[in-house]
Amino acid sequence: MTFTSWQFGIFAAVVFGLYYLPPFRTLQVQLLVVASLFFYGYGQPELLPLLAVAVFGTYLFLILAQRNRPVWLPVGIAFNLALLAFFKYKFLFVNVTSSALVGGTPIDFLLRLPLPIGISFFVFHNISLLVDLTKQKDEPSLASVFLYIIFFPQLVSGPITRAGMFVPQIKPKFLADVQYVEAAKWILTGYFFKLYVANNLNEMTSYMSFPLYETLQTQDRWLLVFLYSYQIYVDFFGYSAIAIGLAVLFGYRLPINFNLPYISRSFSEFWTRWHISLSSWLRTYLYIPLGGNQKGITRTYLNLMIVMSLGGLWHGAGPSYLVWGVLHGCCW
């Protein structure tokens, strides 16, 4: 189920209609959790058990880390990174269509599972949850953990929201407090850019594919490269805007994800304007723990290269994404 499908429109309207009814006043979190599970399982129901393992596992490590943070926090982070590595990067090493994988063993079954929708996002949410909330003494409820990780507006493509920002927002919501004008602005802007601008650009840039590009002149190919860069931006911006607007309808605030990135004057400025929630996450949970810029110029540039290289791989499991990340690190 995508944001642009009629099924999603019905789904969102039904959930919104139930959410603010008096009988659900004390069950709003549970309603959103059930709705998010339905939203996720609508396209890949066979992967709901994996989502449950990720959430329950993270919750268990959260409880353990609150009692012994130095031991269980690294284990919980390793658990989530292992999930991400196995399901997203196994394709770099294993040919899942190979005739060798014809057995009925559990390993064969796992290797043949498709890439779970949104795994890059909910794994990063899990890590943020572990790092942020293990500093506190109060144990969050399992329902609150579920909602933070799988809140349906941000589940598939973000924005990536830090636990310290989202969890304090989990409290009863009232219909009178909904910012309808703000929500409408975000949602309408998002649908305009995603449906009208991005989809029309996609029809043009389809000529970049083989063998259609052979029919184009050189200047037309360069024009399509430019249009494709804009298509990527408006498509992702449109999705993020819809997600922010939907969250406002349910009384939650998600971080702004884009701020006119193509007016940037440098690569470092670009990454403060493009996919801001990812940049913030990488800075907070990777760059600073590596030492940031506090250990000399050589270590600073090494940390930047590590962060940008891993950021490239986060976008896709392939050597080209790694090269893309390295190039951005070099241009920083």
C-alpha positions in Angstrom: 0.0 0.0 0.0 1.5 3.3 -1.1 0.6 6.8 -0.1 -0.6 7.4 -3.7 -3.1 4.5 -3.8 -6.8 4.8 -3.3 -6.5 2.0 -0.7 -4.3 4.2 1.4 -6.8 7.0 1.2 -9.5 4.8 2.7 -7.1 3.4 5.3 -6.0 6.8 6.5 -9.6 8.1 6.6 -10.8 5.2 8.7 -7.9 5.3 11.1 -8.3 9.1 11.5 -12.1 8.7 12.1 -11.6 6.1 14.8 -8.6 7.7 16.4 -10.4 10.7 18.0 -13.6 8.9 19.0 -14.1 9.0 22.8 -14.1 5.2 23.2 -10.5 5.1 21.7 -9.2 8.0 23.9 -7.2 5.6 26.1 -6.4 3.3 23.2 -5.0 5.7 20.7 -1.4 4.3 20.8 -2.7 0.7 20.4 -4.9 1.8 17.5 -2.0 3.4 15.7 0.1 0.3 16.4 -2.5 -2.0 14.9 -3.0 0.3 11.9 0.7 0.5 11.3 1.0 -3.3 11.4 -1.9 -3.6 8.9 -0.2 -0.9 6.7 3.1 -2.8 6.8 1.6 -6.3 6.3 -0.7 -5.2 3.5 2.1 -5.6 1.0 4.4 -8.2 2.7 2.4 -10.1 5.3 5.1 -12.8 5.4 7.5 -10.3 6.8 5.4 -9.3 9.8 7.2 -11.9 12.0 10.5 -10.3 11.1 9.1 -6.9 12.2 7.9 -8.5 15.4 11.4 -10.0 16.0 13.0 -6.6 15.4 10.7 -4.8 17.8 10.5 -7.4 20.6 14.3 -8.0 20.4 15.0 -4.2 20.6 12.6 -3.9 23.5 14.3 -6.7 25.4 17.7 -5.2 24.9 16.3 -1.8 25.9 15.2 -3.3 29.3 18.5 -5.1 29.8 20.5 -2.1 28.8 18.7 0.1 31.3 20.1 -2.2 34.0 23.6 -2.7 32.5 24.2 -0.2 29.6 27.9 -0.9 28.9 27.1 -4.6 28.2 23.7 -4.7 26.6 23.7 -1.5 24.6 26.4 -2.8 22.2 24.6 -6.2 22.0 21.3 -4.5 21.1 23.0 -2.3 18.4 24.8 -5.4 17.0 21.5 -7.3 16.9 19.9 -4.6 14.7 22.9 -4.1 12.5 22.9 -7.9 11.9 19.3 -7.8 10.8 20.1 -5.0 8.4 23.2 -6.7 7.1 21.5 -10.0 6.5 18.4 -8.8 4.8 19.8 -5.9 2.8 23.4 -6.9 2.0 23.0 -10.7 1.6 22.4 -10.0 -2.1 26.0 -8.9 -2.4 27.3 -12.4 -1.5 24.4 -14.8 -2.2 22.6 -15.4 -5.4 19.1 -16.0 -4.1 17.9 -17.4 -7.4 20.7 -20.0 -7.4 19.6 -23.7 -7.9 21.7 -24.5 -4.8 19.0 -22.9 -2.7 16.4 -25.6 -3.4 16.3 -27.2 0.0 13.6 -26.6 2.6 15.9 -25.6 5.5 15.2 -22.5 7.5 18.3 -20.9 6.1 17.1 -21.4 2.5 13.8 -19.9 3.5 15.4 -16.8 5.1 17.7 -16.4 2.1 14.8 -16.3 -0.2 12.8 -13.7 1.7 12.6 -10.4 -0.2 14.1 -7.2 1.2 11.8 -6.1 3.9 10.1 -2.7 3.2 11.6 0.1 5.3 14.2 -2.0 7.1 16.8 0.7 6.7 14.5 3.1 8.5 13.2 1.0 11.4 16.6 -0.4 12.2 17.9 3.2 12.6 14.9 3.9 14.8 15.7 0.9 16.9 19.3 2.0 17.4 18.1 5.5 18.3 15.7 4.0 20.8 18.4 2.0 22.5 20.9 4.9 22.7 18.5 7.6 23.8 16.2 5.7 26.2 18.9 3.6 28.0 20.0 6.9 29.5 16.7 7.1 31.3 15.5 5.1 34.3 11.8 5.0 33.3 10.9 2.0 31.1 8.7 2.8 28.2 5.7 0.6 27.5 5.9 -2.0 24.8 3.1 -0.2 22.9 5.1 3.1 23.0 8.1 1.3 21.6 6.0 -0.3 18.9 4.5 3.1 17.9 7.8 4.8 17.7 9.4 2.1 15.5 6.5 1.4 13.2 4.4 4.6 13.1 3.0 4.2 9.6 3.6 7.7 8.1 7.3 7.3 8.6 7.7 3.5 8.5 8.6 3.0 4.9 10.7 6.0 3.9 11.1 8.2 7.0 11.8 10.9 8.0 14.1 9.2 10.6 12.9 10.5 13.9 15.0 10.3 17.1 13.5 8.5 20.0 14.2 11.4 22.3 12.1 13.6 20.1 9.2 11.2 19.4 8.6 9.2 22.6 7.8 12.3 24.7 5.0 13.1 22.2 3.2 9.9 23.1 0.2 11.1 25.1 -3.6 11.5 24.6 -4.5 13.5 21.6 -7.6 15.7 21.1 -9.4 16.5 17.9 -9.6 20.2 18.9 -5.8 20.4 18.9 -5.3 19.2 15.3 -3.5 21.8 13.1 -5.7 21.2 10.0 -4.3 24.0 7.9 -0.7 23.0 8.5 -1.5 19.3 7.8 -3.3 20.2 4.6 -0.4 22.3 3.4 2.1 19.5 3.9 -0.1 16.8 2.4 -1.3 18.8 -0.6 2.3 20.0 -1.3 3.5 16.4 -1.0 1.0 15.0 -3.4 1.5 17.7 -5.9 5.3 17.1 -6.1 5.0 13.3 -6.0 2.0 12.8 -8.4 2.3 15.7 -10.7 6.0 16.7 -10.8 7.9 13.5 -10.0 5.6 11.2 -12.1 5.8 13.4 -15.1 9.5 13.6 -14.8 9.7 9.9 -14.6 8.1 9.5 -18.0 10.8 11.8 -19.5 13.7 10.2 -17.7 12.6 6.7 -18.7 14.5 7.5 -21.9 17.7 7.1 -20.0 17.2 3.4 -20.0 18.8 1.1 -22.6 18.1 1.0 -25.5 16.1 4.3 -25.5 19.0 6.5 -24.6 20.7 5.5 -27.9 18.1 7.5 -29.8 19.0 10.7 -28.0 21.5 13.3 -28.8 24.3 14.1 -26.3 22.7 17.4 -25.1 19.4 15.6 -24.5 21.2 13.0 -22.4 22.7 15.7 -20.2 19.3 17.3 -19.9 17.8 14.0 -18.7 20.6 13.7 -16.1 19.6 17.1 -14.8 15.9 16.2 -14.8 16.6 12.9 -13.1 18.4 14.6 -10.2 15.3 16.8 -9.8 13.0 13.9 -10.0 14.8 12.1 -7.2 14.5 15.2 -5.1 10.8 16.0 -5.6 9.8 12.3 -5.3 11.5 12.0 -1.9 10.5 15.5 -0.8 6.9 14.7 -1.7 6.8 11.5 0.3 8.4 13.2 3.3 5.9 16.1 3.1 2.9 13.7 3.0 4.4 11.8 6.1 4.8 15.1 8.0 1.3 16.2 7.2 -0.2 12.8 8.2 1.7 12.8 11.5 0.3 16.3 12.2 -3.3 14.9 11.8 -2.6 12.4 14.5 -0.9 14.9 16.8 2.8 14.1 16.2 5.6 16.1 14.8 8.2 14.6 12.5 11.5 16.4 11.5 11.7 18.5 8.4 13.6 16.4 5.9 14.6 18.8 3.1 15.5 22.5 2.9 16.1 23.5 -0.8 19.2 21.3 -1.1 20.1 22.3 -4.7 20.9 25.9 -3.7 23.8 24.6 -1.5 27.2 26.1 -2.2 29.2 23.1 -1.0 28.8 19.4 -0.3 28.9 20.0 3.4 26.0 22.5 3.1 24.2 20.1 0.8 24.1 17.4 3.6 22.6 19.9 6.0 19.7 20.4 3.5 19.2 17.0 1.9 17.7 14.1 3.8 18.3 16.1 7.0 17.0 13.4 9.3 19.5 10.9 7.9 22.4 13.4 8.2 21.4 14.2 11.8 21.2 10.5 12.7 24.6 9.8 11.2 26.2 12.7 12.9 24.6 11.9 16.3 25.0 8.1 16.4 28.1 7.5 14.2 30.2 10.6 13.5 30.3 11.9 17.1 30.9 8.5 18.7 33.8 8.0 16.3 35.3 11.1 17.7 33.9 13.8 15.4 36.3 16.6 14.9 37.9 16.4 18.4 40.9 14.2 17.6 42.8 16.1 15.0 42.4 16.9 11.3 43.5 13.5 10.1 41.0 11.7 12.3 38.3 14.2 11.4 38.6 13.4 7.7 38.8 9.7 8.4 35.6 9.9 10.4 33.9 11.8 7.6 35.0 9.2 5.0 33.7 6.4 7.2 30.4 8.1 7.8 29.8 9.1 4.1 30.9 5.6 2.8 28.5 3.9 5.2 25.9 6.5 4.3 26.3 5.5 0.7 25.9 1.8 1.4 22.8 2.6 3.5 21.1 4.0 0.4 21.7 0.8 -1.5 23.5 -2.6 -1.4 25.9 -2.2 -4.2 29.5 -1.0 -5.1 28.1 2.0 -6.9 26.5 3.3 -3.7 29.8 2.8 -1.9 31.6 4.8 -4.6 28.9 7.5 -4.4 29.4 7.8 -0.7 33.2 7.9 -1.0 33.0 10.6 -3.6 30.8 12.7 -1.3 33.3 12.2 1.5 36.1 13.3 -0.7 34.2 16.4 -1.8 33.3 17.3 1.8 
